[in-house]
Amino acid sequence: MPVLTARPAGDEAFEMVHHFGGTHHGFLIHDSHWLQLFGSSLLELDRSDANTVAGVSLGSDSVSSGIATDMLIFHGQLYVVLKDQGVVSVDVNVFPYEKSSITTTEELGILPRTLSVVDNEIYASGVGGIVQLSDRSNIFPTPDQVPGRVILADDQMVTTLGRRVFRVKDRKYCGSATELLPLPDVQGLDRRAAMVFIRQSESDFEIGLMSADCREIAPPLKLAGEYRSFHASSSGTAWLTTSDGVHQLEFKIDHLELLNSHEIKNAIDAGPLSDDGTLDKGLAVVGAFGRAIFPQSALDGPLTFDKAVALHRELSHVSGALAEERSILLSTSSGTFRWSLADSTIDFLSADAKQLPGAAQRASTVHAAATIGDDHRAMEITSPVFEAIRWAHPGGATLNTVVAVNGEFLVGHSRGVSVLRVAPKRESTAQAELRLVAEIESPSAITFLIPVHLAGGGVAFISEDSGVGIIHQLHP
């Protein structure tokens, strides 16, 4: 079967209208303001009830709206990574917030993932290396690999690559870790301590203190799951978020000690809401479930959502969907939701994840049937009237789902949605003509597509991290 790249027809246009939902990633407290990354936006949230005070979309004409995954404050500006798309600076000293500058992946020469500050310079790390933002020089090239953040250790910059620590200047191997984090100014620590290290394994990880020459000072603390985030304060308390929940740690002379653990599904980040790192204003926990504020008293026992003083549930990481007459049932690991298409609202039904069908892997038109392969890299198109063909996304996207609408195939994938038209060639009915009618970009992977019965038509889309909405065809 031939592998075909569809050629653009250029005769149809579509728009993707986001309705609600998305994933909360990192947050920070700056000058008594709660700054929160949500989907491809920056929000300011009220520290008393987690309601939105202000927000700004971080995408633009020059940079696609990737998912906002990391941020830091530098000289009064907030710098945010749009994963694999670019770095955006936001002036948070004016209200409403304004984007100050955007550095695209083309300008960086890498696909950015994380940010660091060393010696009054900002560095972006990502696929391809570590780039100094001020002059866009790649100080640690890593083709097709992702180095970690940069840390200053004994006047030498160090970073991670895989499970190894390297000096940036001469790429000399000097230790073992998968992530390096700055050491807070905690009194009484071993004078050798220079940084916090994470060493992730398949099902667990270690966290401990490391010297400037990249040596472990004491046996590390071992925890199950996948490391996600770390917040520490000069008081000596730290909050560690993992795939298993939220953990409170305390800095000792030469190691970190576990004080307590709280199981919270789908948490990505957690930390105190006060400026000084205490729990006077409560503990914020954010992630794929939404966002919540827990009072200090709630930490005395198991941390459950009924103890939260504020809880905003969000739709994210959908695992199953079922179309009803005028609504769609959605299942996530955080519970079950109903999306009403008639009035564009969403209701949380239960904390239990209902078993619902997965994304469609096969669809049919009058002329053909399309089936996504087991490796999700290509799609086979068959027909009783023409030879079978095989289509792969020209950008190498992972194919997640396919539906048929008005004689066309809509394919949801890791970069958005491709609209394909397939029909027999006029000169040879035994061969097919395949056209790419439209390419619709999305901030995150499209995992479900569901045709809906609305005035004017449309297809419901469900994304991994940027919520749900409707794709409409635009008519001249």
Secondary structure as GFF3:
##gff-version 3
##sequence-region A 1 476
A	DSSP	beta_strand	3	4	.	.	.	ID=ss1
A	DSSP	beta_strand	7	8	.	.	.	ID=ss2
A	DSSP	beta_strand	13	20	.	.	.	ID=ss3
A	DSSP	beta_strand	24	30	.	.	.	ID=ss4
A	DSSP	beta_strand	33	38	.	.	.	ID=ss5
A	DSSP	beta_strand	41	45	.	.	.	ID=ss6
A	DSSP	beta_strand	52	57	.	.	.	ID=ss7
A	DSSP	beta_strand	68	74	.	.	.	ID=ss8
A	DSSP	beta_strand	77	82	.	.	.	ID=ss9
A	DSSP	beta_strand	86	91	.	.	.	ID=ss10
A	DSSP	beta_strand	98	104	.	.	.	ID=ss11
A	DSSP	alpha_helix	105	108	.	.	.	ID=ss12
A	DSSP	beta_strand	111	118	.	.	.	ID=ss13
A	DSSP	beta_strand	121	127	.	.	.	ID=ss14
A	DSSP	beta_strand	129	132	.	.	.	ID=ss15
A	DSSP	beta_strand	137	138	.	.	.	ID=ss16
A	DSSP	beta_strand	151	153	.	.	.	ID=ss17
A	DSSP	beta_strand	156	161	.	.	.	ID=ss18
A	DSSP	beta_strand	164	167	.	.	.	ID=ss19
A	DSSP	beta_strand	173	176	.	.	.	ID=ss20
A	DSSP	beta_strand	179	182	.	.	.	ID=ss21
A	DSSP	beta_strand	193	200	.	.	.	ID=ss22
A	DSSP	beta_strand	204	211	.	.	.	ID=ss23
A	DSSP	beta_strand	221	224	.	.	.	ID=ss24
A	DSSP	beta_strand	227	232	.	.	.	ID=ss25
A	DSSP	beta_strand	237	242	.	.	.	ID=ss26
A	DSSP	beta_strand	245	251	.	.	.	ID=ss27
A	DSSP	beta_strand	256	262	.	.	.	ID=ss28
A	DSSP	beta_strand	267	272	.	.	.	ID=ss29
A	DSSP	beta_strand	283	287	.	.	.	ID=ss30
A	DSSP	beta_strand	290	294	.	.	.	ID=ss31
A	DSSP	three_ten_helix	296	300	.	.	.	ID=ss32
A	DSSP	three_ten_helix	305	307	.	.	.	ID=ss33
A	DSSP	beta_strand	310	313	.	.	.	ID=ss34
A	DSSP	beta_strand	318	323	.	.	.	ID=ss35
A	DSSP	beta_strand	327	332	.	.	.	ID=ss36
A	DSSP	beta_strand	335	340	.	.	.	ID=ss37
A	DSSP	beta_strand	345	350	.	.	.	ID=ss38
A	DSSP	beta_strand	362	364	.	.	.	ID=ss39
A	DSSP	beta_strand	369	372	.	.	.	ID=ss40
A	DSSP	beta_strand	379	382	.	.	.	ID=ss41
A	DSSP	beta_strand	389	391	.	.	.	ID=ss42
A	DSSP	beta_strand	399	405	.	.	.	ID=ss43
A	DSSP	beta_strand	408	413	.	.	.	ID=ss44
A	DSSP	beta_strand	416	424	.	.	.	ID=ss45
A	DSSP	beta_strand	432	441	.	.	.	ID=ss46
A	DSSP	beta_strand	446	451	.	.	.	ID=ss47
A	DSSP	beta_strand	459	463	.	.	.	ID=ss48
A	DSSP	beta_strand	468	474	.	.	.	ID=ss49
###
